[in-house]
Amino acid sequence: MDGTRPTNPPYGTAAFNETLRRNKAVVCALSASYISTFAGYPLDSLKSRLQTTKTPTTVLTLAATVYREEGPIGFYRGIWIPLVTISFVRAASFTIYTETKDAFRRRNYLNRDSVVDAALVGGIGGAMSGSLISFTSAPFELVKVRRQLEYTIAGSKGVTLVKPPSTLDAVKEIIKSHGSSGLYTGFRLHFLRDTLGTGLYFLEYDGMRHLLGRQRNGEQGPTPSWLPIHSSLVPFVCGSLSGVTSWAMIYPLDVVKTKMQQRALAGERYRSVRETFHRLIRGPDSAAPKTLLAGCARIYRGLGVSAFRSITTHGLLWTFYDLVANYIDRLPPLPDDD
């Protein structure tokens, strides 16, 4: 021992950089998801309330009511559920998505330099991701809905809620009332929504990114001359548009799912998907809407706030995902041993 420190420690900066490269999808997903989830959660909470309220109201009126009755914490009720579970759900989702795309690339399937191939591979990867992750995410989302709708559920039971239960108490209440399987209340709709929604989302995102200059190897080329934005804004634009449009297509399914879960958690009589959908269109007055547009307006109530949430969360998600990915790609490689 000569008292000198080794110049190449067993786990130094170079080795850490290599670990980041090997787990690039996980690191990018975690970093971007925490930021986007925190930014968009108040809008998600308002969306769930708008979907289930029986009295027509505006977003601003509802937000004022939540602030007056519950304070600022009301907008973030249940946020620990997505923040805690995001470490698994987002990381696993992006890993499945990227691994599926890599498998197609290795086998030279749908590998042409065309928007159709790029979109199809992204859609297949997204559908695989959404379907597999739904088995784990369903209980957490149910508890999140339970926390967001505490006052609505209590009102349905005729109970005055003085202090809302904690997340752990909400889980215990669901298991006590419905058994362990109660955590999967509404799972079929959740599975269908996540499979279709995630597939459409990644299909649109990869298709738009290809149209806006991203090559099949992942490198971002120059944006088209007709697009008046800087290339650094492409992830935000594509993420926002794909999030809004894919969500709009599956929004009625999500409304029905949330309403059925609310009724089940409140102990109300079971209604089928068809009956729930019909009553949501018909409205609380039990009279058929005068026009098809009026019926659609009922089922799409809350879409405006959901659209704004999608623009915020998905735009930030892909912006920070690309920023972290580019940072990792620029890290110096692990030096070769002499």
C-alpha positions as CSV (number, residue, x, y, z in Angstrom):
1,M,0.0,0.0,0.0
2,D,1.6,3.3,-1.1
3,G,-1.2,5.5,0.2
4,T,-2.3,6.7,-3.3
5,R,-5.9,6.5,-4.4
6,P,-6.7,4.3,-7.4
7,T,-7.2,6.3,-10.6
8,N,-10.0,4.1,-11.8
9,P,-12.4,3.3,-8.9
10,P,-14.6,0.2,-9.2
11,Y,-17.7,2.4,-9.4
12,G,-16.8,5.9,-10.6
13,T,-18.3,8.4,-12.9
14,A,-17.6,6.4,-16.0
15,A,-19.3,3.3,-14.6
16,F,-22.3,5.4,-13.4
17,N,-22.6,6.9,-16.9
18,E,-22.7,3.4,-18.4
19,T,-25.5,2.4,-15.9
20,L,-27.5,5.4,-17.1
21,R,-27.0,4.3,-20.7
22,R,-28.1,0.8,-20.0
23,N,-31.2,2.0,-18.2
24,K,-31.9,5.0,-20.4
25,A,-35.6,4.4,-20.9
26,V,-36.2,4.0,-17.2
27,V,-34.2,7.0,-16.2
28,C,-35.9,9.2,-18.8
29,A,-39.4,8.0,-17.9
30,L,-38.9,8.6,-14.2
31,S,-37.4,12.0,-14.6
32,A,-40.1,13.2,-17.0
33,S,-43.0,11.6,-15.3
34,Y,-42.5,13.2,-11.8
35,I,-42.5,16.6,-13.3
36,S,-45.4,16.1,-15.7
37,T,-47.6,14.3,-13.1
38,F,-47.2,17.1,-10.5
39,A,-47.9,19.8,-13.1
40,G,-51.1,18.1,-14.4
41,Y,-52.6,16.5,-11.3
42,P,-54.9,19.3,-10.3
43,L,-56.5,19.2,-13.7
44,D,-56.9,15.4,-13.5
45,S,-58.7,15.9,-10.2
46,L,-61.1,18.4,-11.7
47,K,-61.7,16.1,-14.6
48,S,-62.8,13.3,-12.4
49,R,-65.1,15.6,-10.5
50,L,-66.7,17.0,-13.7
51,Q,-67.3,13.5,-15.0
52,T,-69.3,12.4,-11.9
53,T,-71.1,15.6,-10.8
54,K,-74.8,15.5,-11.3
55,T,-75.2,19.3,-11.5
56,P,-73.8,21.0,-14.6
57,T,-71.1,23.4,-13.8
58,T,-68.0,25.1,-15.3
59,V,-64.4,24.3,-14.6
60,L,-63.8,27.7,-12.9
61,T,-66.9,27.3,-10.7
62,L,-65.9,23.8,-9.7
63,A,-62.3,24.9,-9.0
64,A,-63.6,27.7,-6.8
65,T,-65.9,25.2,-4.9
66,V,-63.0,22.8,-4.3
67,Y,-60.8,25.6,-3.1
68,R,-63.5,26.9,-0.8
69,E,-64.5,23.6,0.7
70,E,-61.2,21.7,0.7
71,G,-58.5,24.3,0.3
72,P,-55.5,24.0,-2.0
73,I,-54.9,20.4,-0.8
74,G,-58.2,19.4,-2.5
75,F,-56.6,19.7,-5.9
76,Y,-53.8,17.3,-4.9
77,R,-55.9,14.8,-3.0
78,G,-54.6,11.3,-3.8
79,I,-51.4,12.6,-5.6
80,W,-49.2,10.3,-3.6
81,I,-50.7,7.3,-5.4
82,P,-49.5,8.3,-8.9
83,L,-46.2,9.8,-7.6
84,V,-45.4,6.6,-5.7
85,T,-46.6,4.2,-8.4
86,I,-45.1,6.3,-11.3
87,S,-41.7,4.7,-10.5
88,F,-43.1,1.4,-11.8
89,V,-45.8,2.2,-14.2
90,R,-44.0,4.8,-16.3
91,A,-40.7,3.0,-16.3
92,A,-42.3,-0.3,-17.2
93,S,-44.5,1.3,-19.8
94,F,-41.7,3.0,-21.7
95,T,-39.4,-0.1,-21.3
96,I,-42.1,-2.4,-22.9
97,Y,-42.7,0.2,-25.6
98,T,-39.0,0.7,-26.4
99,E,-38.2,-3.1,-26.2
100,T,-41.1,-3.9,-28.6
101,K,-39.7,-1.3,-31.1
102,D,-36.2,-2.7,-30.7
103,A,-37.5,-6.2,-31.3
104,F,-39.2,-5.1,-34.5
105,R,-36.0,-3.3,-35.6
106,R,-33.8,-6.4,-34.9
107,R,-36.1,-8.6,-37.0
108,N,-36.4,-6.0,-39.7
109,Y,-40.2,-5.9,-39.3
110,L,-42.0,-2.7,-40.4
111,N,-38.6,-1.1,-40.7
112,R,-39.1,1.0,-43.8
113,D,-38.5,4.7,-43.7
114,S,-42.1,5.5,-43.9
115,V,-44.7,7.2,-41.6
116,V,-46.9,4.1,-41.8
117,D,-44.2,1.7,-40.5
118,A,-43.1,4.2,-37.8
119,A,-46.6,4.7,-36.6
120,L,-47.6,1.0,-36.6
121,V,-44.5,-0.1,-34.6
122,G,-45.2,2.7,-32.1
123,G,-48.9,1.7,-31.9
124,I,-48.1,-2.0,-31.3
125,G,-45.5,-1.1,-28.7
126,G,-48.0,1.2,-27.0
127,A,-50.8,-1.4,-27.0
128,M,-48.5,-4.0,-25.5
129,S,-47.4,-1.6,-22.9
130,G,-50.9,-0.4,-22.0
131,S,-52.4,-3.9,-21.8
132,L,-49.6,-5.3,-19.6
133,I,-49.3,-2.4,-17.3
134,S,-53.1,-2.2,-16.7
135,F,-52.9,-5.3,-14.5
136,T,-50.8,-3.4,-12.0
137,S,-52.1,0.1,-12.5
138,A,-55.8,-0.7,-12.1
139,P,-55.9,-0.9,-8.3
140,F,-53.9,2.2,-7.9
141,E,-56.1,4.2,-10.2
142,L,-59.2,3.0,-8.4
143,V,-57.8,4.2,-5.1
144,K,-56.9,7.5,-6.8
145,V,-60.5,7.9,-8.1
146,R,-61.7,7.0,-4.6
147,R,-59.6,9.8,-3.0
148,Q,-60.6,12.3,-5.7
149,L,-64.3,11.7,-5.2
150,E,-64.4,11.3,-1.4
151,Y,-67.0,14.0,-1.0
152,T,-69.1,12.8,-3.9
153,I,-69.2,9.2,-2.7
154,A,-70.0,10.4,0.8
155,G,-72.9,12.4,-0.5
156,S,-74.2,9.4,-2.4
157,K,-74.2,7.5,0.9
158,G,-75.9,10.3,2.7
159,V,-72.9,10.8,5.0
160,T,-71.4,14.2,6.0
161,L,-67.7,13.9,5.5
162,V,-65.9,15.9,8.2
163,K,-62.4,14.7,7.5
164,P,-61.5,12.6,4.4
165,P,-59.8,9.3,5.0
166,S,-56.1,8.8,4.2
167,T,-55.0,6.8,1.2
168,L,-54.4,3.8,3.4
169,D,-57.8,4.1,5.0
170,A,-59.3,4.3,1.5
171,V,-57.6,1.0,0.6
172,K,-58.9,-0.6,3.8
173,E,-62.4,0.6,3.1
174,I,-62.4,-0.8,-0.4
175,I,-61.2,-4.2,0.8
176,K,-63.6,-4.2,3.8
177,S,-66.6,-3.4,1.6
178,H,-65.7,-5.4,-1.6
179,G,-62.9,-7.8,-0.6
180,S,-59.5,-7.9,-2.2
181,S,-61.0,-8.3,-5.6
182,G,-62.7,-4.9,-5.1
183,L,-59.4,-3.2,-5.9
184,Y,-60.1,-4.4,-9.5
185,T,-63.5,-2.8,-9.7
186,G,-64.0,-1.7,-13.3
187,F,-60.9,-3.6,-14.5
188,R,-62.3,-4.6,-17.9
189,L,-63.0,-1.0,-18.9
190,H,-59.6,0.0,-17.5
191,F,-57.8,-2.7,-19.5
192,L,-59.7,-1.7,-22.7
193,R,-59.1,2.0,-22.1
194,D,-55.4,1.6,-21.5
195,T,-54.8,-0.8,-24.4
196,L,-56.6,1.3,-26.9
197,G,-55.5,4.6,-25.5
198,T,-51.8,3.8,-25.1
199,G,-51.7,2.2,-28.5
200,L,-53.3,5.2,-30.2
201,Y,-51.1,7.6,-28.2
202,F,-47.8,6.0,-29.3
203,L,-49.0,5.4,-32.8
204,E,-49.8,9.1,-33.2
205,Y,-46.7,10.3,-31.5
206,D,-44.2,8.2,-33.5
207,G,-46.1,9.0,-36.7
208,M,-45.9,12.7,-36.0
209,R,-42.3,12.6,-35.0
210,H,-41.4,10.8,-38.2
211,L,-43.3,13.5,-40.3
212,L,-41.5,16.2,-38.3
213,G,-38.0,14.9,-39.1
214,R,-37.1,12.1,-36.6
215,Q,-35.3,9.2,-38.4
216,R,-36.1,5.6,-37.7
217,N,-32.8,5.2,-35.7
218,G,-34.1,7.9,-33.2
219,E,-32.0,10.8,-34.4
220,Q,-33.9,14.1,-34.9
221,G,-33.2,15.5,-38.3
222,P,-34.1,19.0,-39.5
223,T,-37.8,20.0,-39.2
224,P,-39.8,20.6,-42.4
225,S,-39.6,24.1,-43.8
226,W,-43.3,24.5,-43.5
227,L,-43.2,24.0,-39.7
228,P,-42.6,27.4,-38.0
229,I,-41.1,26.0,-34.8
230,H,-37.7,25.2,-33.5
231,S,-36.7,21.5,-33.5
232,S,-36.4,21.6,-29.6
233,L,-40.2,22.2,-29.5
234,V,-41.1,19.2,-31.6
235,P,-41.4,16.8,-28.6
236,F,-43.8,19.1,-26.8
237,V,-45.9,19.7,-30.0
238,C,-46.1,15.9,-30.8
239,G,-46.7,14.9,-27.2
240,S,-49.5,17.5,-26.7
241,L,-51.3,16.7,-30.0
242,S,-51.1,12.9,-29.6
243,G,-52.2,13.2,-25.9
244,V,-55.2,15.4,-26.7
245,T,-56.4,13.5,-29.8
246,S,-56.0,9.9,-28.4
247,W,-57.6,11.0,-25.2
248,A,-60.6,12.5,-27.0
249,M,-61.2,9.2,-28.8
250,I,-61.3,7.1,-25.7
251,Y,-62.8,9.8,-23.4
252,P,-66.4,8.4,-23.4
253,L,-64.9,5.0,-22.2
254,D,-63.1,6.8,-19.4
255,V,-66.3,8.6,-18.3
256,V,-68.2,5.4,-18.2
257,K,-65.4,3.7,-16.2
258,T,-65.2,6.5,-13.7
259,K,-69.0,6.6,-13.2
260,M,-69.3,2.8,-12.8
261,Q,-66.4,2.8,-10.3
262,Q,-68.0,5.7,-8.3
263,R,-71.3,3.8,-8.1
264,A,-69.6,0.6,-7.0
265,L,-67.6,2.4,-4.3
266,A,-70.7,4.2,-3.0
267,G,-72.6,0.8,-2.8
268,E,-75.2,1.9,-5.4
269,R,-77.1,-0.5,-7.7
270,Y,-75.0,-2.0,-10.5
271,R,-75.6,-0.6,-14.0
272,S,-74.2,-2.2,-17.1
273,V,-71.9,-0.3,-19.5
274,R,-74.7,0.2,-21.9
275,E,-77.1,1.5,-19.2
276,T,-74.4,3.8,-17.7
277,F,-73.6,5.2,-21.2
278,H,-77.2,5.7,-22.0
279,R,-78.0,7.5,-18.7
280,L,-74.9,9.7,-19.0
281,I,-76.1,10.9,-22.5
282,R,-79.7,11.3,-21.3
283,G,-78.7,13.3,-18.2
284,P,-80.0,13.5,-14.7
285,D,-83.5,14.7,-15.8
286,S,-84.2,11.3,-17.3
287,A,-85.3,13.0,-20.6
288,A,-83.6,12.2,-23.9
289,P,-81.5,15.1,-25.2
290,K,-83.1,17.1,-27.9
291,T,-80.2,16.6,-30.3
292,L,-77.3,14.2,-30.8
293,L,-75.0,17.2,-30.1
294,A,-76.6,17.7,-26.7
295,G,-76.1,14.1,-25.8
296,C,-72.4,14.2,-26.9
297,A,-71.9,17.3,-24.9
298,R,-73.0,15.4,-21.8
299,I,-70.7,12.5,-22.3
300,Y,-67.8,14.8,-23.2
301,R,-68.3,17.0,-20.1
302,G,-64.9,17.7,-18.7
303,L,-63.0,17.2,-21.9
304,G,-61.8,20.8,-22.0
305,V,-59.9,20.4,-18.7
306,S,-58.7,17.0,-19.8
307,A,-57.4,18.4,-23.1
308,F,-55.5,21.2,-21.2
309,R,-54.2,18.5,-18.8
310,S,-53.0,16.4,-21.8
311,I,-51.3,19.4,-23.4
312,T,-49.5,20.1,-20.1
313,T,-48.6,16.6,-19.0
314,H,-47.7,15.0,-22.3
315,G,-46.0,18.0,-23.7
316,L,-43.8,18.2,-20.6
317,L,-43.3,14.4,-20.5
318,W,-41.8,14.2,-23.9
319,T,-39.9,17.4,-23.6
320,F,-38.1,16.3,-20.5
321,Y,-37.8,12.7,-21.8
322,D,-35.9,14.0,-24.8
323,L,-33.8,16.4,-22.7
324,V,-32.7,13.6,-20.4
325,A,-32.2,11.2,-23.3
326,N,-30.0,13.7,-25.2
327,Y,-28.0,14.3,-22.0
328,I,-27.4,10.5,-21.6
329,D,-26.4,10.2,-25.2
330,R,-23.8,12.8,-24.8
331,L,-22.1,11.2,-21.8
332,P,-18.5,10.0,-22.4
333,P,-18.2,6.3,-23.1
334,L,-16.7,3.9,-20.6
335,P,-12.9,3.8,-21.2
336,D,-11.4,0.6,-22.5
337,D,-9.1,-1.3,-20.1
338,D,-5.5,-1.3,-21.1
